[in-house]
Amino acid sequence: MNLIHLSLITLLHFLLGKNLSDLSTNGNSKNILWHECPIQKLDRQKLLQQKGCVIWITGLSGSGKSTIACALSRSLHSRGKLTYILDGDNIRHGLNRDLGFKAEDRSENIRRIGEVAKLLADAGIICITSLISPYQKDRDACRALLPKGDFIEVFLDVPLAVCEARDPKGLYKLARAGMIKGFTGIDDPYEPPCSSEIVLKQQQQKGSDCMSPNNAAEKVISYLEKNGYLRA
């Protein structure tokens, strides 16, 4: 940066009442300044009569993440609560369409979604994510973005055999045939959460062990009610 350029920046910030020392660098972004706004998260929560948070639903493909996310959103909506779902496949239609399924792309996919979820929670919205999110370090990084208590991890503990038997998209069949490489649960690992706030178990047997989407949603809602998320 030459002296003329630096002088112009100094003059600009003097006119704006800012000092160069207020500027910061974050990653590849340089000379940036955080602007505080008069309306904060608490104000938005009071308006919505709820607490913004992230409900992070994780599990294998075919475990029922999207179905439960929709049931949860529908039930909360009927209670007058504002929600928004970030579904893994939906996000790859737009924001993350430039990413593949290599380990580094999966991590970047989760990082971006975590940042969007953080913004929605800050807006006072109950953000529901529906993502395989197979790696513990990536889920932990997203948790670290939010204030303590605002990241609620929901683990769909459904055995691989059950998910593969369902195979709603036919992806397990393609993976077993070698037509999809790096498929979670087949030739790429899924790291189960070790300390989720909510665990929804479903065993291989049918019957009482099979939790319906609505029942699963009610279990999450009970947690939200107990911990004060459904009131400001």
C-alpha positions in Angstrom: 0.0 0.0 0.0 1.6 3.3 -1.1 1.6 6.6 1.0 -1.1 8.3 -1.2 -3.4 5.3 -0.8 -2.8 5.2 3.0 -3.4 8.9 3.3 -6.7 8.7 1.5 -7.9 5.9 3.8 -6.8 7.8 6.8 -8.7 10.9 5.6 -11.8 8.9 4.8 -11.9 7.4 8.3 -11.2 10.7 9.9 -14.2 12.1 8.1 -16.3 9.2 9.1 -15.2 9.5 12.7 -13.4 6.2 12.7 -9.8 5.3 13.5 -7.6 3.0 11.5 -7.0 1.0 14.7 -10.7 0.0 14.5 -10.1 -2.0 11.3 -9.5 -5.7 11.5 -8.5 -8.7 9.4 -10.4 -11.9 9.4 -9.1 -14.7 7.1 -8.6 -13.1 3.7 -10.8 -10.1 4.5 -8.8 -7.0 5.3 -9.6 -3.5 6.5 -13.1 -4.5 7.8 -15.1 -3.0 10.6 -17.8 -4.5 12.7 -20.9 -2.2 12.8 -23.1 -2.5 15.9 -26.8 -2.0 15.3 -29.3 -0.5 17.8 -31.6 -3.5 17.6 -30.0 -6.6 19.1 -30.9 -10.3 19.5 -32.8 -9.8 22.7 -35.0 -7.2 21.0 -35.8 -9.5 18.2 -36.5 -12.4 20.6 -38.9 -10.2 22.6 -40.7 -9.3 19.4 -41.0 -13.0 18.4 -41.6 -14.3 21.9 -39.1 -17.0 21.4 -35.3 -17.5 21.7 -33.2 -17.9 18.6 -31.3 -21.1 18.5 -29.9 -23.8 16.2 -31.4 -27.3 16.3 -28.7 -29.4 14.6 -30.2 -32.7 13.4 -27.5 -35.2 12.4 -27.5 -38.8 11.3 -26.9 -41.2 8.5 -28.6 -40.8 5.1 -32.0 -42.4 5.4 -32.2 -41.9 9.2 -35.2 -39.5 8.8 -33.5 -36.1 9.4 -35.5 -34.2 6.8 -38.8 -35.8 7.7 -38.3 -35.0 11.4 -37.1 -31.4 10.6 -40.3 -30.8 8.7 -42.5 -32.3 11.4 -40.7 -30.2 14.0 -41.1 -27.0 11.9 -44.8 -27.7 11.3 -45.5 -28.3 15.0 -43.6 -25.2 16.1 -45.4 -23.1 13.5 -48.7 -24.3 14.8 -47.6 -22.9 18.2 -46.9 -19.5 16.6 -43.1 -20.0 16.6 -40.9 -18.8 13.7 -38.6 -21.5 12.3 -36.4 -22.0 9.2 -35.0 -25.3 7.9 -31.5 -25.5 6.4 -31.7 -28.9 4.6 -28.4 -30.3 3.3 -29.7 -31.2 -0.2 -31.5 -27.9 -0.5 -28.5 -25.8 0.4 -26.5 -27.7 -2.3 -28.9 -26.4 -4.9 -27.7 -22.8 -4.2 -25.2 -21.6 -1.7 -23.1 -24.8 -1.7 -23.6 -25.9 -5.3 -19.8 -25.4 -5.9 -18.9 -28.1 -3.4 -18.5 -31.8 -3.9 -18.4 -34.6 -1.3 -14.7 -34.9 -0.6 -13.7 -34.6 3.0 -12.6 -31.0 2.6 -15.8 -30.1 0.7 -17.9 -31.7 3.3 -16.2 -29.6 6.0 -16.7 -26.4 4.0 -20.3 -27.3 3.4 -20.9 -27.6 7.1 -18.9 -24.4 7.9 -21.0 -22.3 5.6 -24.2 -23.8 6.9 -23.1 -23.2 10.5 -22.5 -19.5 9.7 -25.9 -19.1 8.1 -27.5 -20.9 11.0 -25.7 -18.5 13.4 -27.2 -15.5 11.6 -30.7 -17.0 11.7 -30.4 -17.7 15.4 -29.2 -14.1 16.0 -32.3 -13.0 14.1 -34.3 -14.7 16.8 -35.4 -17.6 14.6 -35.4 -21.2 15.6 -33.1 -22.6 12.9 -33.4 -26.3 12.2 -30.6 -28.0 10.2 -31.0 -31.4 8.5 -27.5 -32.6 7.7 -25.5 -35.8 7.8 -22.6 -33.7 9.1 -20.5 -36.8 9.6 -17.4 -35.4 11.3 -17.3 -34.5 15.0 -14.8 -31.6 14.5 -17.1 -29.8 12.0 -20.1 -30.1 14.3 -18.0 -28.9 17.2 -16.9 -25.9 15.2 -20.5 -25.0 14.5 -21.4 -25.3 18.1 -18.5 -23.0 19.0 -20.0 -20.3 16.8 -23.0 -19.8 19.1 -23.4 -18.8 22.7 -23.5 -21.6 25.1 -26.9 -23.4 25.1 -28.0 -22.0 21.7 -26.7 -25.1 19.7 -28.9 -28.1 20.3 -27.6 -31.2 18.7 -30.2 -33.9 17.9 -28.6 -37.3 17.0 -30.8 -39.7 15.0 -29.3 -42.9 16.3 -30.6 -45.2 13.5 -28.5 -48.3 12.6 -26.9 -48.4 9.2 -28.9 -51.6 8.3 -32.2 -49.7 8.9 -31.1 -46.7 6.8 -29.9 -48.9 4.0 -33.1 -50.9 4.0 -35.1 -47.7 3.6 -32.7 -46.2 1.1 -35.2 -43.5 0.0 -33.0 -42.0 -2.7 -31.4 -45.3 -3.8 -28.0 -44.0 -2.8 -26.9 -47.0 -0.7 -27.6 -49.3 -3.7 -25.4 -47.1 -5.9 -22.7 -46.9 -3.2 -22.7 -50.7 -2.8 -22.3 -51.1 -6.6 -19.3 -48.8 -6.5 -21.1 -46.0 -8.5 -20.8 -43.5 -5.7 -17.5 -43.1 -3.9 -17.0 -41.7 -0.4 -20.5 -42.4 0.7 -21.1 -41.9 4.4 -21.5 -45.2 6.2 -20.2 -47.3 3.3 -16.7 -46.1 2.4 -16.6 -42.9 4.3 -17.0 -42.7 8.1 -19.8 -41.3 10.2 -18.6 -40.2 13.6 -21.5 -40.5 16.1 -21.9 -37.5 18.5 -20.7 -38.2 22.0 -22.6 -35.6 23.9 -25.8 -34.6 22.0 -28.5 -32.7 23.9 -31.1 -35.1 22.4 -30.7 -38.6 21.1 -33.6 -40.2 19.1 -33.0 -43.9 19.0 -34.5 -46.4 16.6 -33.6 -50.0 16.6 -33.8 -52.4 13.7 -37.0 -54.1 15.0 -40.3 -52.7 14.0 -43.0 -51.7 16.6 -42.4 -49.8 19.7 -38.8 -49.0 18.8 -39.9 -47.1 15.7 -40.5 -43.5 16.7 -42.8 -41.6 14.4 -41.7 -38.2 13.1 -44.4 -36.4 15.1 -43.3 -38.2 18.3 -39.7 -37.3 17.6 -40.7 -33.7 17.0 -42.6 -33.6 20.3 -39.5 -34.9 22.2 -37.5 -32.0 20.8 -40.3 -29.5 21.6 -40.4 -30.8 25.2 -36.7 -30.0 25.4 -37.3 -26.5 24.0 -40.1 -25.8 26.4 -38.2 -27.1 29.4 -35.2 -24.9 28.6 -37.2 -21.8 27.9 -36.7 -21.4 24.1 -40.4 -21.0 23.4 -40.7 -17.8 25.4 -38.7 -14.5 25.4 
